[in-house]
Amino acid sequence: MKYKEIEIYCKEHNVDKKLCSYLINNSLNVPNIIKINNSTISKETEKKLKRAIERLKKEPIQYIIGNVNFYGYIYKVTKNTLIPRFETEQLVDETIKHIKTTFKKPINVLDIGCGTGCIGITLKKELPHINVTLTDISKKALKIARENSKGLDIEILHGDMLKPIKNRKYDVIISNPPYISHDEEIMEIVKSNEPKKALYAKNNGLYYYEEILKNVSNIINKEFIIAFEIGSTQKDKIIDIAKKNLKNIKIITKKDLSERDRMIFIFND
């Protein structure tokens, strides 16, 4: 198979051109000289391409190539971790802005339910002076988080929500917890591939927000930021939960690029 025939093959199998290009650049390791000269790709590469295209019919491309570009960094992903999305990049970006304007000292940051670790690790990479702790109930997810955080001074703890945290305080609590209701319809490719524990939550998707907010006062400093990614219909209910459990607070909400309510930031007032 000639290099240019790859795109033809992708088109014949209803693979989007951009997706095909992403697959080639991130999975097939085709040398530039082959692309430029339209040389023949090896039989091994051809087989790998065809296997990958078959998988694309049922699996997200991130699981096929084994990584994702998040905030300009490459993070390993597996079927034991949720695939980081654009909304979560926005959460990180907004949190960085709030940290810079709120704190003038080194701070402690806790990423609850970290999965790949992309939130806490990206914060550490962008703000090297902060101290970061990652937690998750999944040991398999934490294995990936450890790989992604290699070379960084980051604490990783196993356990459910706030349970691993003992006798310490944090300035920033950040989380993208499971928030999909069990009866909510989601895309089949997501439902069939991504870990259910990282997707679904009891109480119409609100369970983990309640668990964090009713216990968080024990582990936050006087000046704090709590940052959540949320479902697009959950803003008002999560604000009510926050006001029920925390006194003298200021709340800011943020929409995603599709103008949906997707982030909540809670501060001491």
Secondary structure by P-SEA (a helix, b strand, c coil): ccccaaaaaaaaacccaaaaaaaaaccccccaaaaaacccccaaaaaaaaaaaaaaacccccccccccccccbbbbbccccccccaaaaaaaaaaaaaaaacccccbbbbbcccccaaaaaaaaaacccbbbbbbbccaaaaaaaaaaacccbbbbbbcccccccccccccbbbbbcccccccccccccccccccccccccccccaaaaaaaaacccccccccbbbbbbcccccaaaaaaaaaacccbbbbbbbbcccccccbbbbbcc
